[in-house]
Every structure is written in structure tokens, then in C-alpha cells.
Amino acid sequence: MLSGSISIADDFVTSGTMRDALHARFLRRKRQQSAWDAEEARDLRVAESSQHWTHYGCVTLIEYLEVVCGIEPRTAIERVRVSYALGDLPLLEAELEEGTFQFSHVKELTRILVPDTEEEWIRHARGMTYREVQQAIAGHVRGDRPTDPTQPDERRRFIGFHLKPSTIARLSAVLKELEAERGDRFTDDDDKINALCDRASGDLSPAEVWITPEGRGFAHGVELDDAELATLTCDATILGHVDDPHGRAHPTITAKKRKRIRARDGHRCSVPGCRATRYLDVHHIIHREHGGDDADENVLCLCRGHHRLHHQGLLSITGRAPDALTFKRVNADEDERSSCPRGHRDRVRQSS
């Protein structure tokens, strides 16, 4: 019976007519699937706006898709994201419906397309495989055009863990403890993992950075974006230039000075309202690339969270350390002024 089935299959695929018919069926199903995916995207937007799921005993749209449609939550979340993105990208949705692109292509393209760049990316990506589309958008950020220079690949990737309840409880406790040490809540999962890595690497160890002739930086085997490179090189060990076999590693600030500035600032982050006492970096108020030096009045302690925010352009720091500093958060109504460093303020309170 089995050998007969194999023989029939062999005859089937060796016949040119049969082979063409099989190929045509695959193509037809591909077009149908793309049309169904486009229809589903539109239906998901309607379901979300009407809270459709509440009529069927579900609390969220994700729950509805799992219970009624059998779609596991992670896939459902991604399909809802894509459906909303397509609401602003009618040309891409039309390409999906016509079968020019499959859902896998669209899923990647919606990460970076905006209405102004939609047409250019569609022309650029036509005929690409899923893997080629992934490579084409790698290093681009939302709003980029295909011809824009790429940045280090910052695409977020899902990493899953299957944990026992007791392990989850331990992880939650550690994250709460880290938030208390930082004096601030985590902004996202990436922030949480960075905090865990900071704790694992130790409090006093400066980062080790390689520099290329073009000025690019690498740490932990990956290329750094401009903000991360600026953050690390405030207080890091520069291992040297990658093309210089005789180069010597050198710290951007000495260990003795790092300890002294931490002591001066009370072993706490200098940003008003921050209670972080661990994972402190020494930051240059006037950046080195702008002519800043290691003078005491030009350096202060920042926790790594606020240090990253500063170099991402979300927190400005001006003035002279330790007693004439001004901090301004992006979109904040008022400046936060510090008349003396955090450690000094606390000691004044305790003695009063």
C-alpha cells in the first residue's frame, strides 16, 4: 500500500501537467491566504473599536482570538499590531490583499513604514523573500527611507522562558529590588534586562569598548548606537582601536577619581528624586567631544538609567558640579535645580 502510494506520487510529480497543476494550487492558496490576512486586519480594527469580544464572554481581544479562533496570545498580539499599522498604510494593505506581499513580509515592513515612506519601501521590497525583507529593514528605524544610512540593528526580538512559579516569584522580587535601588520604575523589558545585566556584571566594573577607525564602538561583541557609545565612554575602559595591534587599554577616568567623585556625591545619583545608590557612572557635564575635561566641576554621578536617558536626549544636565546643577527632563514644565549634591543634602537633613 505504501509503496503504491509512493509510486503514484512519483508519477504525479514527473508529469509536467500534474506538476504545473500542483504549482498553480500552491499559488492560488498563497493569494487566498494573503486576501484572508488583509480581510482579518480590517476586521481586527473593527473588533477593537467596537469591543466585539465583550459580547462573547471575553475580557480582551487577545483572549477572544485565543478562545474563539485558536490563535495563541503572542501571535494574536502581533496580528493586532499589524492590523493597526495597516490602518495608516492603505497601499501596503492593498499589496497584501492582492498577494504581492505575504503577511510575513508585511509584519516586518510595518515596523518601520510610515505614510510618507510607504510607496518607496513597497517598490524596494517587491520580489524579496521574507529573509531579504528582514535584512533590508535591519538597522533602519521607523520613518527611515530605503536609501537612508543604517544604524546598529536595534530591532527588538522576543526571547521566551518557561519558568516554575517559584522562579517567577524570585525574578519579580529581584526586579522590585532593582527598581528600589534605581529609585525609578522600569520603562520596558529592555530596561529590565539591562538592569539585571548591570547587577550581574558588578557595581564598579567599567565597560570595555573597542573603537573602529570610523569612530564606531563595540562592546560585548555588538555594535553600539551613538547614545550607548556616549554613555559607556563617559566611564569606560577603551581597549583600543581594532586596527592597532600595539594599542594599549586605557580608562576614560581613573579608578581613584571615580571613587572620589562617588564619595563627594554621597554614593547616589545626582538627579533630583532619584534614590539609586548602585550602578553609578561618572558623567561629564560638558561632553568630551565638545571639549569637556575631567575637572571636578565637570563630572558627577549618575545612575545608569538616567545616564542613558541623558545621552538619548531625554534629560539635559547643565551647570557646575557639585553645587550648581540644573536638570531638565524633555517635555517637563520646569527645571529641577540642585543647590548642592544629593549626598550633601541628605547629610544636612540628618543633622538638622
N, C-alpha and C positions, 0 to 999 in steps of 0.2 A: 504493500500500500504506500509506504513511504517512498520507496524507490520509484514507483509510478508517478507520485506527486512531483518528485524532482525532475523526472523525465519530461513531464508536461510543462513544468516551469522552464526547463531548458529550451524546449521547442518554442515556448511563448516568447522568450526574450531574444531568440535568434531570428525570429520572423520580423522583418523590417516593419510590416504593417502593424503587428501587435505591439512592437516596441514604441512606435510613434503614438499609438493609441494610449499606451501606458503613460508616456511623457505628457500627452495632452491632458490626461486626467490629473496628474500632479499639478500642472499649470492652472487648470480650472479650479482645483481646490485652493491653490495659493491665492488666486484672485478672489474667490469666495471668502476665504478667511480674512483677507485684508478688508473687504467690504463689511464683513461682520464686525471686525475690530473698530472700524470707523463708526458704524452704527452704535456699537456699545459705548464708545466715547461720548457720543451725543446723548445717549440715554443716561449715562452716569451723571452728566451735568444736570439733566432734568431731575433725576432722582435726588441729587444733592440739594437742589434748590427747593424741592417740594417736600423734603424729608420723607421720602417714599417708604423707607424702612419701618417707620413707626407704626404703619398700618398692618405690619406682619410680625409684630411682637419682637422687633429687634431694636437695640439701643443706638447702633451706629450703622452707617452704610457698609463699613468693613464687615461687621457681624452678619448683615443681610447677605452680602456676597459669599460669605463662607457657608452660611446655613442653607441658603436657597440655591446658590449657583455652584457650590463646592469649590470655590476659589480660596486657596489658603491665604491668610492675612497679609503676608509680605507681598505676594503677587497682587492682591487686591489694592493695597496701598499704592503700589507702583502704577496700576491701571488708572486709579483715580487721579494721581498726579498728572499722568499723560493726558487724560481727558480734559482736565482744566487747562493745561498748556495749549492743547489743540483749539480750545475756545478762542484763543487770541491768534491762532496761526491757521487761518482757513485754507491757505494754499497747501500747507503740509497735510492737513486733514483730507483735502481732495486727492492728493497724491496717494495717501493711504487707501482711500476708498477705491481708487482706480487700480490699485495693485502695483503701482510703480515702486512704492516702498512697502515693506512689511512692518508689522508692529515693532519688531526688534530694532529696525533702523530708526523708526520714529521715536522710540523710547530714548535712544541716545541723543538724537538731534534736538529733542525738546529740552535737553539740559542746558543748551547754550543759545538756541534761536530766540530772537525777539522779532516783532513785526518788521522792523527796518532791515533785518538781515535775512529774513525768511527766504526770499527769492534767490539770493546769492548762494545760500547753503544748499537749497534744493538742486540748483544747477550743478554745484560742486559735487554733491553726493550721489547723483544719479548713476546707476550702474555699479555702485560699490557693494561689496559684501558687508555683512554685519561687522566683521572684524575690521575691514577697511574704514568703515564709518567710525568705529571706536578710535582707530589710530588717527583719523582726520580731525576729530574734535579734541584729542588729548592735548592738554596744555592750553586750551582756549577757555575763556570764561564767558559767562552769559553776556551777550551783546557784541562779542567779537565777530569779525568777518573772516572768511576762509583765508584771506591774504594777510591778516594781522599776525605779528610775531607771537610765538607761543611762549608761555611761562612754564615753569616746572609743573608737572602733572599734579593738579590739586583735586582731581575727581575723587569724591568720597566713595568708598566701597563698603559693602556690607560684610561683616565678619560675625558669624554666629557661634554661640557656645551653648552646649547642653549641660546645664548645671543642676546639682542637687539643691533642694530648698535651703539646706544648711549653708551651702557655699554662697548662694544668692544673698542670704542674710549677712554673711561675713562681708561680702562685697559692698552691700548697702551701708553697713556700718563704717567701713573704711572710707567710702565716698563722703559720708556725712562728716567724718572726722577731718577729711581734707578740706571740705567746704568751711569748716570752723577755723582751720588753720589759715586758710586764704582770706577769710572774712567776706566771702562773696560766693554766690551760687554759680554753679557751672552753667555755661551758656548752651552747650550741646554735648553730644557723645564724644566728639573730637577733643573737647576741652577736658572731659573726664579722663580719657585715656592719657592725654598729655600730663595731667596731674599725677596719675598712677606711675607713669614713666619717670617723672621728676622724683617721686618718692623712692622708686627702685634704684635710681642712679645716684641717690645720696644728695644731701643738702649742700655740700661745699664743693662738689666737683664741677669745675667749669667745662663747658662744651669744648670739643676738639673739632676744628674746622680746617678743611683743605680749601685753598683758593686756586682758581684757574687763571691763566694769563688774561682772559677776558673779564676777570673780576667776579665770576660766578663762584658760589660757595657750596661745599658738600659737607654734610655731617651725617654720621650713622649710615653711610652708604647711599644717601639720596640727595638730590639737588635741592637747595633751599630757595624759596622765593625771596624777593628783596626785603620784605618786612622781617622774615625769620632770620635772614642773614644779618640784618642790622641788629636784631635783638641779641643774637648769640655773640656777635663780635664786640658788643659793649664789654662783655666779661667772659672771655673765652681764651682757649689756647689755640693759636694759629699754628697748625702743624707745618705749614709752608706751602709753596707753590707746587702744583702737581708735576711741573716740568723741570723742577730743580732738585736733582738727586742729592745735592750737598746742603740744601736748606736746613735750617735748624728751627725747631719749635720754639715759640715764644708766647708768653701770656700777654693779653692786651692790658692787664692790670696786675700788679704783683699780689701775691698771696698776703703779704704783710699789710698792704694798703687795703685790700678787700676786708680783712678782719678789722682794721682800724675804723673804716667808714661804717661798717656794720655796728660796731660798738658806739660810734658817735651818734648814729641814728636810732639807738636803742634796740637794735636787732629786730626792727619791724619795718614794714613797708611804709614809705613816706606819704603815700596818697591818703588824704583825709578820709576817714571812715573805714579804711582797710585794717583788719586785725591780724593780717598774715605775719607770722614770725618765722616761717621756714621757707626754703626755696627762694632765697633772696638773691637778686643780681645787683651789681653796681652799674648804674646807668649814667651816661654822660649827657648833661642837660643840653649843651651845645655839642652836637654830634661830631665825632672825629672827622668825618668827611667835610664838615663845614668849618673846620679849624679848631674844634674843641680839644682841650688837653685834659690831663689827669689832675689838675689843681683841685684841692678840696672843695672849693666853692662850685666846681663844675660837675661834681659827682654826688649821687645819693643812692639810697637803697630802694629798690622796687621789687615787689613780688613778681614772679614770672608771668602771672596772669595780667597784671597792669603793665608790665614791661612789653608784652606782646601787643596789648591794646594801643600803647603809645606808638610803636613802630608801624602799626596798621593805620595810623592817622586818626584814631578814635579818642585819644587822650593827649592833650598838649601840656607840656611842662616848661615853664619859663622861670627866670629869676636866678637867685644865687643860693646855694645850699650852705648851711642847713636852715637859715632863719629868714629867708626872703623868697619863698617859693610860691608860684601860682599854678594851680592845676585847673584845666578846663576840659570837661567832657563834651564830645560832639553833641550838638542839639541841646545842651544844658542851658538854662536861662541865666545862671550866674556862675562866676568863677568861684573856685574853692581856694581860699588863701590860707597859707600856713605861715604863722609868725615865728614858729620855732619847730624843730624836728619832733616827730612823733614821740620818741623816747623821752625827750626833754619835757614835753607837755605832760606825759604821764607821771614823771617824777615830780613835776610841780604840783599836780593834783594830789599825789600821795602825801606830799609834805605839807600841804595847806590844811 
